[in-house]
Amino acid sequence: MPAPTALQIGSPTKGFVQGAGLRGEDAPGLAQAIAEATAQTLSLFSSMAMVLPGIPAPCDPISGSGATGGPGLLMAPPAGGPGASQLEGIASGFLSGQGIRGEDAPGLAKALAQGLAQAVLLFASQSQVLPGIAIAGFVTTSPGMLAPVALQSALKSLLDGFLQANGIRGEDAPNLAQAASQAIDLGFTMFAAQCMVAPGIACAPGASAAPGRLM
């Protein structure tokens, strides 16, 4: 399945924004921009993510059949996912598209991009490809599943710092960090549930011998 869409993330994000006490005229547009930026980040991550070789694969040395017997790891950014510099323009565009163009908009876009980039890094560093991928003829023949990662707590602290560093220091800043961290965490939880490791990873007796991609 593809990465989560803005439509999937958008409605819960509006709830997170309201629940955090952000109810000004820009609140609905802000929620939509966060959802859209998160969805675009996940789409980029899906296309860039790579499963590292070395997944334990105790397959039969004659037939090459079996199943992976241990977890796999994802490649960390920058090769394995987008960074803040790639995401800043995306976040800025979505904020502008929702009419958020005030003097705080550039700092908000930068902080959101930094938060999203950190989410990619944390997920890539902590999530694992679950064992049990079927192997036949020394090649994986079934999709693999990704383990979810709880990101909200770490992201809340990081976003608090990113907002302050980019000049977003009003009384609503902590609430914005809370809502954004919830939205991003939800997006990555959906990502783990929806995106799978594509079949076709070459395996030698004992371990996978080539990188894998998501589908």
C-alpha atoms as a printed R data frame, in Angstrom:
    type eleno elety resid chain resno      x       y      z
1   ATOM     1    CA   MET     A     1  0.000   0.000  0.000
2   ATOM     2    CA   PRO     A     2  1.139   3.573 -0.521
3   ATOM     3    CA   ALA     A     3  2.167   5.951  2.228
4   ATOM     4    CA   PRO     A     4 -0.629   7.618  4.237
5   ATOM     5    CA   THR     A     5 -2.326  10.520  2.502
6   ATOM     6    CA   ALA     A     6 -3.172  13.998  3.750
7   ATOM     7    CA   LEU     A     7 -6.820  12.950  3.714
8   ATOM     8    CA   GLN     A     8 -6.089  10.152  6.188
9   ATOM     9    CA   ILE     A     9 -3.986  12.344  8.453
10  ATOM    10    CA   GLY     A    10 -5.991  15.566  8.096
11  ATOM    11    CA   SER     A    11 -9.108  14.881 10.143
12  ATOM    12    CA   PRO     A    12 -7.263  13.568 13.221
13  ATOM    13    CA   THR     A    13 -4.827  16.478 12.961
14  ATOM    14    CA   LYS     A    14 -7.686  18.965 13.164
15  ATOM    15    CA   GLY     A    15 -8.718  17.192 16.346
16  ATOM    16    CA   PHE     A    16 -5.189  17.412 17.728
17  ATOM    17    CA   VAL     A    17 -5.060  21.142 16.972
18  ATOM    18    CA   GLN     A    18 -8.410  21.770 18.632
19  ATOM    19    CA   GLY     A    19 -7.513  19.562 21.570
20  ATOM    20    CA   ALA     A    20 -4.335  21.561 22.105
21  ATOM    21    CA   GLY     A    21 -6.388  24.744 22.415
22  ATOM    22    CA   LEU     A    22 -5.424  26.249 19.061
23  ATOM    23    CA   ARG     A    23 -8.694  27.783 17.884
24  ATOM    24    CA   GLY     A    24 -7.792  30.982 16.007
25  ATOM    25    CA   GLU     A    25 -8.843  31.648 12.439
26  ATOM    26    CA   ASP     A    26 -5.649  30.051 11.146
27  ATOM    27    CA   ALA     A    27 -6.118  26.831 13.150
28  ATOM    28    CA   PRO     A    28 -7.937  24.763 10.468
29  ATOM    29    CA   GLY     A    29 -5.461  25.802  7.788
30  ATOM    30    CA   LEU     A    30 -2.543  25.077 10.113
31  ATOM    31    CA   ALA     A    31 -3.875  21.581 10.791
32  ATOM    32    CA   GLN     A    32 -4.272  20.930  7.067
33  ATOM    33    CA   ALA     A    33 -0.767  22.190  6.310
34  ATOM    34    CA   ILE     A    34  0.728  19.938  8.999
35  ATOM    35    CA   ALA     A    35 -1.183  16.962  7.585
36  ATOM    36    CA   GLU     A    36 -0.111  17.729  4.017
37  ATOM    37    CA   ALA     A    37  3.539  18.244  4.960
38  ATOM    38    CA   THR     A    38  3.532  15.005  6.953
39  ATOM    39    CA   ALA     A    39  1.954  13.059  4.089
40  ATOM    40    CA   GLN     A    40  4.451  14.452  1.572
41  ATOM    41    CA   THR     A    41  7.334  13.612  3.902
42  ATOM    42    CA   LEU     A    42  6.082  10.036  4.196
43  ATOM    43    CA   SER     A    43  5.730   9.758  0.427
44  ATOM    44    CA   LEU     A    44  9.327  10.887 -0.035
45  ATOM    45    CA   PHE     A    45 10.491   8.567  2.723
46  ATOM    46    CA   SER     A    46  8.691   5.635  1.094
47  ATOM    47    CA   SER     A    47 10.487   6.247 -2.191
48  ATOM    48    CA   MET     A    48 13.909   6.732 -0.575
49  ATOM    49    CA   ALA     A    49 13.849   4.180  2.257
50  ATOM    50    CA   MET     A    50 16.132   1.189  1.923
51  ATOM    51    CA   VAL     A    51 16.386  -2.024  3.905
52  ATOM    52    CA   LEU     A    52 19.988  -2.857  4.706
53  ATOM    53    CA   PRO     A    53 21.478  -6.224  3.729
54  ATOM    54    CA   GLY     A    54 22.224  -8.678  6.510
55  ATOM    55    CA   ILE     A    55 18.752  -9.810  7.599
56  ATOM    56    CA   PRO     A    56 19.179 -13.262  9.174
57  ATOM    57    CA   ALA     A    57 17.970 -15.750  6.561
58  ATOM    58    CA   PRO     A    58 18.537 -19.382  7.520
59  ATOM    59    CA   CYS     A    59 17.328 -20.789  4.202
60  ATOM    60    CA   ASP     A    60 18.061 -24.284  2.897
61  ATOM    61    CA   PRO     A    61 21.466 -24.233  1.134
62  ATOM    62    CA   ILE     A    62 20.226 -26.489 -1.675
63  ATOM    63    CA   SER     A    63 16.748 -25.217 -2.524
64  ATOM    64    CA   GLY     A    64 17.207 -21.715 -1.186
65  ATOM    65    CA   SER     A    65 13.862 -21.897  0.597
66  ATOM    66    CA   GLY     A    66 12.983 -20.759  4.088
67  ATOM    67    CA   ALA     A    67 12.133 -17.516  5.856
68  ATOM    68    CA   THR     A    68 13.963 -14.655  7.469
69  ATOM    69    CA   GLY     A    69 14.728 -15.482 11.073
70  ATOM    70    CA   GLY     A    70 15.564 -12.099 12.537
71  ATOM    71    CA   PRO     A    71 14.854  -8.391 12.176
72  ATOM    72    CA   GLY     A    72 16.126  -6.138  9.430
73  ATOM    73    CA   LEU     A    73 17.278  -2.539  9.675
74  ATOM    74    CA   LEU     A    74 16.509   0.561  7.621
75  ATOM    75    CA   MET     A    75 19.171   2.861  6.196
76  ATOM    76    CA   ALA     A    76 19.268   6.191  8.009
77  ATOM    77    CA   PRO     A    77 19.091   9.560  6.222
78  ATOM    78    CA   PRO     A    78 20.427  11.287  4.225
79  ATOM    79    CA   ALA     A    79 20.530   8.317  1.852
80  ATOM    80    CA   GLY     A    80 17.522   6.641  3.455
81  ATOM    81    CA   GLY     A    81 15.120   9.565  3.743
82  ATOM    82    CA   PRO     A    82 14.584  13.299  3.243
83  ATOM    83    CA   GLY     A    83 16.316  15.906  5.390
84  ATOM    84    CA   ALA     A    84 15.150  19.249  6.743
85  ATOM    85    CA   SER     A    85 16.553  21.193  3.790
86  ATOM    86    CA   GLN     A    86 14.437  19.125  1.388
87  ATOM    87    CA   LEU     A    87 11.322  19.493  3.524
88  ATOM    88    CA   GLU     A    88 11.440  23.215  4.323
89  ATOM    89    CA   GLY     A    89 10.193  24.313  0.918
90  ATOM    90    CA   ILE     A    90  7.441  21.695  1.050
91  ATOM    91    CA   ALA     A    91  6.273  22.878  4.478
92  ATOM    92    CA   SER     A    92  6.441  26.510  3.377
93  ATOM    93    CA   GLY     A    93  4.354  25.789  0.302
94  ATOM    94    CA   PHE     A    94  1.629  24.017  2.248
95  ATOM    95    CA   LEU     A    95  1.479  26.777  4.871
96  ATOM    96    CA   SER     A    96  1.247  29.406  2.166
97  ATOM    97    CA   GLY     A    97 -1.424  27.385  0.395
98  ATOM    98    CA   GLN     A    98 -3.521  27.545  3.552
99  ATOM    99    CA   GLY     A    99 -3.135  31.315  3.797
100 ATOM   100    CA   ILE     A   100 -0.501  31.267  6.537
101 ATOM   101    CA   ARG     A   101  1.889  33.935  5.267
102 ATOM   102    CA   GLY     A   102  2.652  36.198  8.244
103 ATOM   103    CA   GLU     A   103  6.070  37.136  9.558
104 ATOM   104    CA   ASP     A   104  6.199  33.930 11.592
105 ATOM   105    CA   ALA     A   105  5.499  31.699  8.579
106 ATOM   106    CA   PRO     A   106  9.147  31.142  7.504
107 ATOM   107    CA   GLY     A   107 10.167  30.181 11.046
108 ATOM   108    CA   LEU     A   108  7.158  27.917 11.369
109 ATOM   109    CA   ALA     A   109  8.000  26.192  8.070
110 ATOM   110    CA   LYS     A   110 11.596  25.668  9.156
111 ATOM   111    CA   ALA     A   111 10.584  24.274 12.563
112 ATOM   112    CA   LEU     A   112  8.027  21.923 11.009
113 ATOM   113    CA   ALA     A   113 10.570  20.718  8.456
114 ATOM   114    CA   GLN     A   114 13.118  20.089 11.205
115 ATOM   115    CA   GLY     A   115 10.539  18.140 13.199
116 ATOM   116    CA   LEU     A   116  9.581  16.025 10.212
117 ATOM   117    CA   ALA     A   117 13.223  15.337  9.365
118 ATOM   118    CA   GLN     A   118 13.857  14.215 12.933
119 ATOM   119    CA   ALA     A   119 10.824  11.940 12.741
120 ATOM   120    CA   VAL     A   120 12.274  10.300  9.626
121 ATOM   121    CA   LEU     A   121 15.620   9.871 11.355
122 ATOM   122    CA   LEU     A   122 14.084   8.426 14.528
123 ATOM   123    CA   PHE     A   123 11.850   6.037 12.602
124 ATOM   124    CA   ALA     A   124 14.630   4.852 10.299
125 ATOM   125    CA   SER     A   125 16.959   4.347 13.259
126 ATOM   126    CA   GLN     A   126 14.472   2.516 15.495
127 ATOM   127    CA   SER     A   127 12.000   0.644 13.296
128 ATOM   128    CA   GLN     A   128 12.810  -2.895 12.197
129 ATOM   129    CA   VAL     A   129 11.686  -5.201  9.438
130 ATOM   130    CA   LEU     A   130  9.877  -8.017 11.203
131 ATOM   131    CA   PRO     A   131 11.061 -11.619 10.765
132 ATOM   132    CA   GLY     A   132  9.130 -14.234  8.796
133 ATOM   133    CA   ILE     A   133  9.556 -13.102  5.181
134 ATOM   134    CA   ALA     A   134  9.256 -16.141  2.901
135 ATOM   135    CA   ILE     A   135 12.293 -17.083  0.791
136 ATOM   136    CA   ALA     A   136 12.353 -19.325 -2.294
137 ATOM   137    CA   GLY     A   137 15.248 -19.761 -4.671
138 ATOM   138    CA   PHE     A   138 17.418 -17.498 -2.523
139 ATOM   139    CA   VAL     A   139 15.044 -14.547 -3.035
140 ATOM   140    CA   THR     A   140 12.348 -13.189 -0.737
141 ATOM   141    CA   THR     A   141  8.929 -13.949 -2.176
142 ATOM   142    CA   SER     A   142  6.547 -12.241  0.253
143 ATOM   143    CA   PRO     A   143  6.319  -8.687  1.565
144 ATOM   144    CA   GLY     A   144  7.831  -7.740  4.892
145 ATOM   145    CA   MET     A   145  6.226  -5.761  7.705
146 ATOM   146    CA   LEU     A   146  7.674  -2.765  9.555
147 ATOM   147    CA   ALA     A   147  7.532  -2.441 13.336
148 ATOM   148    CA   PRO     A   148  5.886   0.793 14.553
149 ATOM   149    CA   VAL     A   149  7.862   3.315 16.598
150 ATOM   150    CA   ALA     A   150  6.444   5.651 19.254
151 ATOM   151    CA   LEU     A   151  7.668   9.128 18.289
152 ATOM   152    CA   GLN     A   152  5.367  11.590 20.035
153 ATOM   153    CA   SER     A   153  7.260  12.138 23.283
154 ATOM   154    CA   ALA     A   154 10.625  12.698 21.614
155 ATOM   155    CA   LEU     A   155  9.100  14.855 18.888
156 ATOM   156    CA   LYS     A   156  7.281  17.087 21.377
157 ATOM   157    CA   SER     A   157 10.563  18.018 23.063
158 ATOM   158    CA   LEU     A   158 12.344  18.478 19.751
159 ATOM   159    CA   LEU     A   159  9.577  20.625 18.265
160 ATOM   160    CA   ASP     A   160  9.515  22.823 21.373
161 ATOM   161    CA   GLY     A   161 13.172  23.559 20.733
162 ATOM   162    CA   PHE     A   162 12.806  24.015 16.979
163 ATOM   163    CA   LEU     A   163  9.930  26.477 17.392
164 ATOM   164    CA   GLN     A   164 11.827  28.551 19.935
165 ATOM   165    CA   ALA     A   165 14.992  28.526 17.839
166 ATOM   166    CA   ASN     A   166 13.009  29.818 14.858
167 ATOM   167    CA   GLY     A   167 11.339  32.645 16.742
168 ATOM   168    CA   ILE     A   168  8.006  30.959 17.536
169 ATOM   169    CA   ARG     A   169  7.804  31.707 21.260
170 ATOM   170    CA   GLY     A   170  4.226  32.802 21.981
171 ATOM   171    CA   GLU     A   171  1.975  31.200 24.553
172 ATOM   172    CA   ASP     A   172  0.590  28.876 21.886
173 ATOM   173    CA   ALA     A   173  3.992  27.505 20.898
174 ATOM   174    CA   PRO     A   174  3.968  24.545 23.343
175 ATOM   175    CA   ASN     A   175  0.442  23.669 22.235
176 ATOM   176    CA   LEU     A   176  1.519  23.806 18.604
177 ATOM   177    CA   ALA     A   177  4.431  21.475 19.369
178 ATOM   178    CA   GLN     A   178  2.001  19.106 21.069
179 ATOM   179    CA   ALA     A   179 -0.453  19.023 18.159
180 ATOM   180    CA   ALA     A   180  2.252  18.705 15.517
181 ATOM   181    CA   SER     A   181  4.011  15.895 17.385
182 ATOM   182    CA   GLN     A   182  0.721  13.996 17.659
183 ATOM   183    CA   ALA     A   183  0.000  14.440 13.952
184 ATOM   184    CA   ILE     A   184  3.476  13.376 12.841
185 ATOM   185    CA   ASP     A   185  3.444  10.394 15.214
186 ATOM   186    CA   LEU     A   186  0.082   9.317 13.795
187 ATOM   187    CA   GLY     A   187  1.389   9.623 10.245
188 ATOM   188    CA   PHE     A   188  4.391   7.413 10.974
189 ATOM   189    CA   THR     A   189  2.222   4.882 12.825
190 ATOM   190    CA   MET     A   190  0.028   4.661  9.722
191 ATOM   191    CA   PHE     A   191  3.159   4.400  7.597
192 ATOM   192    CA   ALA     A   192  4.360   1.346  9.545
193 ATOM   193    CA   ALA     A   193  0.947  -0.290  9.140
194 ATOM   194    CA   GLN     A   194  0.505   0.475  5.423
195 ATOM   195    CA   CYS     A   195  3.954   0.311  3.819
196 ATOM   196    CA   MET     A   196  5.651  -3.025  3.299
197 ATOM   197    CA   VAL     A   197  9.063  -4.266  2.242
198 ATOM   198    CA   ALA     A   198  8.896  -5.346 -1.381
199 ATOM   199    CA   PRO     A   199  9.709  -8.978 -2.272
200 ATOM   200    CA   GLY     A   200 12.751  -9.733 -4.376
201 ATOM   201    CA   ILE     A   201 15.614  -9.300 -1.904
202 ATOM   202    CA   ALA     A   202 18.498 -11.593 -2.789
203 ATOM   203    CA   CYS     A   203 19.528 -13.922  0.029
204 ATOM   204    CA   ALA     A   204 22.533 -16.104  0.604
205 ATOM   205    CA   PRO     A   205 22.432 -19.012  3.060
206 ATOM   206    CA   GLY     A   206 22.463 -17.183  6.392
207 ATOM   207    CA   ALA     A   207 21.550 -13.601  5.531
208 ATOM   208    CA   SER     A   208 20.086 -11.288  2.937
209 ATOM   209    CA   ALA     A   209 22.752 -10.209  0.483
210 ATOM   210    CA   ALA     A   210 21.216  -7.127 -1.132
211 ATOM   211    CA   PRO     A   211 19.276  -4.041 -0.065
212 ATOM   212    CA   GLY     A   212 15.483  -3.982 -0.131
213 ATOM   213    CA   ARG     A   213 12.941  -1.295 -0.962
214 ATOM   214    CA   LEU     A   214  9.501  -0.413  0.304
215 ATOM   215    CA   MET     A   215  6.333  -0.697 -1.727
